[in-house]
Amino acid sequence: MVGVGLVHYTDDSGTLRTIRQAFTSVAAVDSFARVSAGRSAFRVSDLLALAALLDSLDGGDCAGKDSDEGAKSVKEIMPHV
């Protein structure tokens, strides 16, 4: 993998293992993740309302030529808390 940092370690049985650096505490914290701290500036309901508004201004085809559902095609993904 080009551009992916890897960490090599030896497990309890002596086998050399490799894991992506991003999956460890060795990796630097992403600056966006640090600043956002898991917060979002927008609520899902507000973004869906905005998508619906844009659909109405654009004649209902904001999602592109492959879909005629526009804002209806947006799926809400809630985090597992």
SVG drawing of the C-alpha trace seen along z (x, -y; Angstrom):
<svg xmlns="http://www.w3.org/2000/svg" viewBox="-40 -28 49 47">
<polyline fill="none" stroke="black" stroke-width="0.4" points="0.0,0.0 1.5,-3.3 1.3,-6.1 -0.1,-4.0 2.0,-3.9 2.5,-0.5 3.4,0.7 5.3,4.0 5.3,6.0 5.9,9.5 2.9,11.2 3.2,13.5 4.1,16.5 6.9,14.6 5.1,14.1 5.8,10.9 2.6,9.0 1.7,5.8 -1.1,3.3 -2.0,0.0 -0.6,-2.9 -4.0,-4.6 -5.4,-1.8 -3.0,-2.5 -2.2,-5.3 1.1,-5.8 -0.7,-7.7 -1.0,-11.5 -4.5,-12.8 -6.3,-14.1 -6.6,-17.9 -10.2,-17.9 -11.1,-15.2 -9.3,-17.0 -11.1,-20.3 -14.5,-18.8 -14.3,-16.5 -17.1,-14.4 -19.5,-17.3 -21.3,-18.4 -22.3,-22.0 -25.6,-20.7 -28.5,-18.5 -29.6,-15.7 -33.1,-17.2 -31.7,-20.6 -29.6,-19.0 -32.6,-17.0 -34.7,-20.2 -31.9,-21.9 -31.7,-19.1 -35.5,-19.3 -35.3,-23.1 -32.5,-22.7 -34.6,-20.0 -37.5,-22.5 -35.3,-25.2 -33.6,-22.9 -36.8,-21.4 -36.5,-18.3 -33.4,-16.9 -30.7,-17.8 -29.4,-14.3 -28.3,-14.0 -29.5,-12.3 -29.3,-8.8 -31.9,-9.4 -35.2,-11.3 -35.8,-11.1 -33.6,-14.0 -33.7,-14.6 -35.8,-11.4 -32.7,-9.4 -30.7,-10.8 -30.4,-8.1 -30.1,-9.0 -27.2,-7.2 -27.3,-7.6 -24.2,-6.7 -24.3,-3.8 -24.2,-5.4"/>
</svg>
